[in-house]
Amino acid sequence: THIDEGATIRLLKLFYRHLAPGGFCIFTTHGNQAIERMPVFGLGAVEQNQVLSQFRQSGYGYASYPGRIDMGISLVSREKMIAITHAAGPWAETAFIDHGWDNLQDVYGFVSRN
């Protein structure tokens, strides 16, 4: 929810490498439900528009918090997250709950196939 696409890929690769065979990974992202809450996430109007524009174009939008370069807000579509996880390793999706965490964040579960 707070990192750009490249950092997300690197983080999921790290998770995958450190899972035991059959290990289970659970994580959350901001998905479609978070769009309407963008004004309360601490971004300015320009940054909010950047996130939304990128999200609509590619399925992954990100902007840094004002004055930060290492953390911000991201939105990711389910389709894009599935593609990112497949790029990180040959694991299988075992769970998805649309806005299942706090009625906001999408919840994903993956099992390692290594």
Residue, then its C-alpha position, 0 to 999 in steps of 0.5 A: t500500500h505504500i511502495d512503488e511497483g518496482a519495490t513491490i516486485r522486489l519485496l514479493k521476490l524476497f518473500y518467495r525466496h524465503l518461503a519453505p516449499g508449500g509456504f503461505c504468504i499473505f499480503t494486502t494492497h490498496g485496490n478499487q475500494a481505496i479510490e474513493r478514500m484517496p483524499v484522506f491518504g495524505l497526498g496533494a491533488v497533483e499526487q492523487n491525480q498521478v496515482l489515479s492516472q497511472f492506475r487507470q493506464s497500467g493497473y498500478g499507480y503510485a505517488s510519494y508522500p509530500g517531502r518523502i521519496d521512500m514511501g507513498i500511496s499505491l493502488v493496484s488492480r487485481e489483474k496487475m497484482i496477479a501479473i506481478t506475483h507471477a513475475a516474482g515466482p511460480w506460486a499459486e494464488t489460494a485466496f483473494i478477498d476484495h477489500g477484505w482488510d478494514n473494508l479497504q485493502d484487498v487481501y491476497g494469499f499465495v502458496s510457494r511451489n518451490 
